[in-house]
Amino acid sequence: MSATVYMRALELLEAEFGSDLVALEPESGSCFGFNAVAASVWSKLATPMTFDQLRDALLEEYDVDIDECSRELRVLLDDMTNQGLIQESPPPPCTARDNA
């Protein structure tokens, strides 16, 4: 079973401040601040990933239970999508080769 893939929708100019990240979208001049978790998700999305891949990576990185991580990641991804920072890509169509 395939899942939606999340990927960056913008290229941002970035500066780290400790574990946080400040990013500028040069065309619009929009500025974004990411806390440590959001910065980690943004960094991971340099390569498109599914929700489960992101969640599992965060579970390895942070001491949090799976339910809380899933809830908070969903809120973060929705917020990043609404801000135009990331986009969802539908899963690729299933092919006969996938079913082999």
Secondary structure, DSSP 4 states (H G I P E B T S, - for coil): ----EEEE-S--EEEEETTEEEEEETTTTEEEEE-HHHHHHHHHTTS-EEHHHHHHHHHHHS---HHHHHHHHHHHHHHHHHTTSEEEEPPPPP-TTTT-
